[in-house]
Amino acid sequence: MTDIFSAIQRTAIRIKDAIDTKDIGYSQQENSSGETQLQLDIKCDMIIQEEFSGVASINTVASEEKEKEIVLNSSGKYFIAYDPLDGSSLVDVNLSVGSIFGIYEKSFEAKNMVASCYVVFGPRVEMVFAHNKTKLHLLQGENFEFVKEIRLGEKGKLNAPGGTQQNWEPYHKELVDSFFAEGYRLRYSGGMVPDLHQILLKGGGLFSYPSTSDRPKGKLRRLFEVFPFAFIFKTAGGDATDGERDLMELGCAHIHDTSPCFFGSKHEIQRVKEVYANNKQR
Ligand code: AHG
């Protein structure tokens, strides 16, 4: 695992440089979700594949930017699914973005996930790596230095509601409003990495990206976004659900499958489950 941790650190330094210097214009290509790729998305994808190609323990990789997985070394132990630059459409307005990595043994199944990591590129570059604990690291010069372990409180204060309100179920709107009515504050940038990073570092709260009338299966991708953050939140003492089931119990038939998702501290996730259970019975 140390070799993977080091490879991710190298990708972060190179991606930071690409964000700072690379032209962010649109390419002529679309990714697997039908979104036009930025030249920067393609560059970041290439950087990660190059760095991972040199790590003997990595068997197979799947990138959010590619249709299919790629076998790098069939005798390797680990399978890594990554989103090279989540929220890349926010680079042109200079908001924070991030890279996300889910690390599995033997296959891309949530039950086989052994570690998870994200890098947030903001005013500073930080990396959160969850294995047995969830640990924060800060880029200082050419090295990531350990800062602290991240532990979520039982209950937080932040509310980050994703998706278009017009397309929410009425009970989802009631749920979101009920937190605001209790004094929770809105914190939402439109980039899940910085939005979830804020909840993790400010003690807790709720991030939601529900099923909506235009996207009944949610927008966020299981392998590239949902499972990695579910693992991180649960390792940090929080919880994660699709409204009904634990996100880490979901399957994944195709590498680009999506799911509604809720990440937060235990109190907020319990409320989500109760509200969704009551409305499923109606
Ligand atoms: P992308 O990488 O395609 O820019 O998607 C970003 C994701 C995620 O980071 C964020 O929470 C969500 O999309 C926001 O989506 P909408 O603005 O479409 O609701």
Residues whose N, C-alpha, C, O or C-beta is under 5 A from the ligand:
A	BS01	AHG	L85 D86 G87 S88 S89 G163 G190 G191 M192 V193
